[in-house]
Amino acid sequence: MVAETTYYIFGLLQKQEVLLYSSTLQKIPPPNFFAFYNGTERPEDRWEDLLLDAYENLTETPNLELKVLTLNINEGHNEELMEQCLILKEYAQYVAKVRNYTKEMKLDVAVERAVNECIHEGILVEFLRKNRAEVIAMSIFEYDKEEEEKKLRKAEFEAGVEAGFKTGIETGIKSMLDLGKYSMEEIAEVFHVSVDKVKAVRNMLI
C-alpha cells in the first residue's frame, strides 16, 4: 500500500502541472495519506504503514520516507468517522451482513439476502436498487478473492512451520521472513523462540 502511494503522488503532481524539472523551488501542499481497510485479520481501529519497512538492506535513516494512516472501516470500528460519513457506515453494515450470512449459507444466497435486507432496512437503498446486479456480482467476486487469499496465506504459513521441523528452526524462520507477511513476534511465537533469535536470523539475511 505504501509503495503504491508513491506512484499516486507522482501522478498527482503531474496532473497539477508541477514543473518537475524546474530550476526554481516548486511549492506543493503538505500531504496526508489515508487508506481504508475492511479485511478480517487486523483488529485495530487504525495503524501507520511506513515506506521505511519496504526498504532492503537499510542501515541508516532513508532519504525518502512516506507514512500512510490506515483506518479500519469494519462495523464497530472508528465509530466517530462512521457517524460523520453515513455512506461509509452503511457500507460497513452491508459487508458485515454478507460475512455473517456466509457462515450459514452459500455465498450467492448470502449476498442476495444481505442486499434484500439492506434495502428493507434503509441501508444504501438508492445505490443497491440502482446497481443491484453489479453489487451482487462484485460482492461474490471480492469475497471469493478474499477467501482464496486467506487460504494462500494459511498454506504459506504452514509451509514455513513445516520447514522449521524438517530442516531446522533457522530455516523455518528464514522461510517466513522471506514471505514478508509476518511480524517477528508472530514468527517467534510459532517456533517458540525469542524475538532476539528471529532478529539474529534476519540479520544473517542482510
Legacy VTK file of the C-alpha trace (Angstrom):
# vtk DataFile Version 3.0
C-alpha trace
ASCII
DATASET POLYDATA
POINTS 206 float
0.000 0.000 0.000
2.743 2.476 0.908
4.745 1.758 -2.251
1.582 2.160 -4.335
1.027 5.560 -2.746
4.362 6.829 -4.072
3.138 6.175 -7.625
-0.057 8.042 -6.804
1.953 11.054 -5.588
3.965 11.284 -8.795
0.813 11.003 -10.887
-0.913 13.692 -8.843
2.000 16.104 -9.236
1.904 15.605 -12.994
-1.834 16.309 -13.100
-1.305 19.509 -11.131
1.289 20.538 -13.713
4.087 20.872 -11.183
7.297 21.596 -13.089
9.297 18.561 -12.024
12.450 19.720 -13.800
12.258 23.410 -12.959
15.362 25.169 -11.660
13.239 27.011 -9.086
11.657 25.524 -5.972
8.161 24.224 -6.751
5.725 24.562 -3.865
3.370 21.658 -3.140
0.718 21.268 -0.419
1.703 19.265 2.690
0.393 15.729 2.142
-1.631 13.426 4.353
-2.203 9.858 3.203
-5.052 7.610 4.304
-6.201 4.121 3.341
-9.325 2.153 4.257
-9.193 -1.451 5.493
-12.145 -3.825 5.669
-10.337 -7.137 5.972
-10.776 -9.517 8.896
-7.230 -10.110 10.131
-6.424 -6.862 11.950
-8.490 -5.797 14.988
-7.035 -2.296 15.444
-9.016 0.838 14.634
-6.033 2.391 12.897
-2.336 1.894 12.249
0.508 3.528 10.379
2.391 1.938 7.483
5.834 3.226 6.533
7.726 3.090 3.261
10.730 2.522 5.533
9.518 -1.041 6.147
9.804 -1.880 2.435
13.461 -0.903 2.023
16.016 -3.689 1.616
19.360 -3.722 3.432
18.592 -0.486 5.257
21.434 0.600 7.545
20.596 4.250 8.205
17.747 6.740 8.053
16.369 6.708 4.475
16.336 9.826 2.331
12.734 9.172 1.339
10.016 8.275 3.823
6.244 8.033 3.479
3.581 7.413 6.101
0.084 6.125 5.378
-2.588 6.039 8.090
-4.896 3.063 7.570
-8.397 3.227 9.048
-10.403 0.099 9.820
-13.870 0.594 8.320
-15.419 -2.645 9.516
-18.587 -2.391 11.586
-17.777 -1.429 15.173
-14.554 0.401 14.318
-13.828 4.133 14.098
-17.373 4.987 15.139
-16.768 8.748 15.150
-15.723 8.577 11.497
-18.705 6.373 10.674
-21.148 8.824 12.241
-19.677 11.601 10.121
-19.887 9.580 6.907
-23.211 7.748 6.630
-22.348 6.028 3.339
-19.220 4.513 4.869
-21.186 3.341 7.903
-23.869 1.730 5.743
-21.252 0.071 3.552
-19.723 -1.465 6.696
-23.161 -2.721 7.722
-23.654 -4.339 4.318
-20.252 -6.060 4.432
-20.967 -7.326 7.960
-24.251 -8.858 6.799
-22.567 -10.652 3.906
-19.879 -12.090 6.160
-22.406 -13.129 8.782
-24.704 -14.923 6.341
-21.878 -16.730 4.534
-21.302 -18.637 7.774
-24.624 -20.424 7.364
-25.462 -20.407 3.639
-23.949 -20.430 0.159
-22.175 -17.252 -0.910
-24.589 -16.227 -3.669
-27.589 -16.764 -1.375
-25.876 -14.848 1.432
-25.145 -11.855 -0.800
-28.688 -11.832 -2.168
-30.106 -11.924 1.355
-27.775 -9.133 2.524
-28.825 -6.899 -0.381
-32.534 -7.516 0.211
-32.192 -6.934 3.941
-30.252 -3.700 3.476
-32.885 -2.315 1.119
-35.622 -3.273 3.583
-33.736 -1.617 6.472
-32.916 1.563 4.564
-29.209 0.820 4.150
-27.665 2.032 0.866
-31.171 1.876 -0.565
-30.796 4.024 -3.682
-27.423 2.590 -4.616
-28.479 -1.037 -4.143
-31.715 -0.591 -6.070
-29.948 1.093 -8.964
-26.921 -1.215 -9.087
-28.313 -4.419 -7.616
-26.906 -6.849 -10.200
-23.470 -5.227 -10.225
-23.274 -5.172 -6.417
-24.165 -8.853 -6.141
-21.650 -9.846 -8.825
-18.821 -7.774 -7.340
-19.567 -8.898 -3.777
-19.345 -12.546 -4.807
-16.109 -11.896 -6.714
-14.470 -9.918 -3.898
-15.493 -12.403 -1.207
-14.180 -15.318 -3.257
-10.919 -13.407 -3.744
-10.663 -12.676 -0.017
-11.201 -16.334 0.888
-8.625 -17.527 -1.653
-6.062 -15.081 -0.279
-6.734 -16.400 3.229
-6.162 -19.965 2.047
-2.933 -18.937 0.322
-1.618 -17.176 3.422
-2.535 -20.197 5.558
-0.682 -22.518 3.169
2.371 -20.250 3.188
2.263 -20.077 6.985
2.049 -23.850 7.325
4.863 -24.301 4.801
7.098 -22.143 6.967
6.260 -24.182 10.060
6.848 -27.464 8.243
10.223 -26.240 7.021
11.127 -25.459 10.622
10.537 -29.035 11.721
12.196 -30.642 8.719
15.345 -28.602 8.233
15.756 -26.723 11.478
14.292 -23.727 13.241
16.507 -21.198 11.471
15.424 -22.380 8.040
11.792 -22.123 9.055
12.317 -18.611 10.392
14.070 -17.626 7.156
11.171 -19.010 5.121
8.644 -16.905 6.996
10.856 -13.808 6.919
11.183 -14.176 3.140
7.400 -14.039 2.801
7.468 -10.590 4.388
3.943 -11.020 5.755
4.571 -11.895 9.386
5.944 -9.851 12.260
8.970 -11.011 14.226
6.712 -11.536 17.229
4.433 -13.871 15.240
7.401 -15.872 13.933
8.901 -16.124 17.412
5.612 -17.469 18.755
5.361 -20.108 16.012
8.841 -21.514 16.657
8.829 -20.918 20.429
11.961 -18.770 20.301
12.739 -15.232 21.437
12.251 -12.204 19.226
16.011 -11.642 19.517
16.555 -15.046 17.889
14.348 -14.022 14.959
16.226 -10.711 14.688
19.527 -12.591 14.616
18.322 -14.768 11.733
17.039 -11.681 9.919
20.437 -10.004 10.292
22.059 -13.055 8.708
19.942 -12.443 5.607
21.021 -8.811 5.236
LINES 1 207
206 0 1 2 3 4 5 6 7 8 9 10 11 12 13 14 15 16 17 18 19 20 21 22 23 24 25 26 27 28 29 30 31 32 33 34 35 36 37 38 39 40 41 42 43 44 45 46 47 48 49 50 51 52 53 54 55 56 57 58 59 60 61 62 63 64 65 66 67 68 69 70 71 72 73 74 75 76 77 78 79 80 81 82 83 84 85 86 87 88 89 90 91 92 93 94 95 96 97 98 99 100 101 102 103 104 105 106 107 108 109 110 111 112 113 114 115 116 117 118 119 120 121 122 123 124 125 126 127 128 129 130 131 132 133 134 135 136 137 138 139 140 141 142 143 144 145 146 147 148 149 150 151 152 153 154 155 156 157 158 159 160 161 162 163 164 165 166 167 168 169 170 171 172 173 174 175 176 177 178 179 180 181 182 183 184 185 186 187 188 189 190 191 192 193 194 195 196 197 198 199 200 201 202 203 204 205
